[in-house]
């Protein structure tokens, strides 16, 4: 078993996770901080413009994240991530979390501009 990846949480994620019930919050944070490379690669990619993000379901929530190594190799010319560091690619960046029910209502969910995300 490989060791867990280092995790970077964006400000957007931190704000959203604080609005989640404590029991769910603890489970989600535990799962994210204990993910290794194989766990990340099992998660599916989003379709369309945000295809550099991976999605993960955890209970009633969907989490959007990127594995830096994969993102750097495949998408660095398409996006300009402000924390990209080619010397430290073995990490996970968690962008945001939302209730799955909310995501299935298109008018409630807005596209994410990665250049406007706060770290």
Steps between C-alpha positions, in 0.01 A plus 500: 500500500639838406514792737228768507540803275542847643173690468437866426153634579380812321322778684181406311520145636575614855202735499266230368625220729428715806130497406483120499388308811794402722459124454514529120778760515726272707443207264568707189817657640628162615439347158672788318806511725552124469471471123793361306577505129298185425195641680515817290535316171182302578294820504338611174573816302246771437388545141534814288694811595582378850646167386821562697301451823415168658175440683442292808175412674514481877160441658261769379783723379705529185859619526697652212876467502812472287805276529788737427718247319226409255381858460853625426568233237170529316357847557775750585468667158122530536478644852722724703489371857661748739636230730648281228851387598664243275737407782213401729237317296410219739211682666127543486320833466140498623307781333147477633225284642125518449193294586431261214134604484603860435730398216219336308321835473698676223376848582641467853853399399738742333811417302824539688774726372818347643687829473259659750531231768655618826758288679 
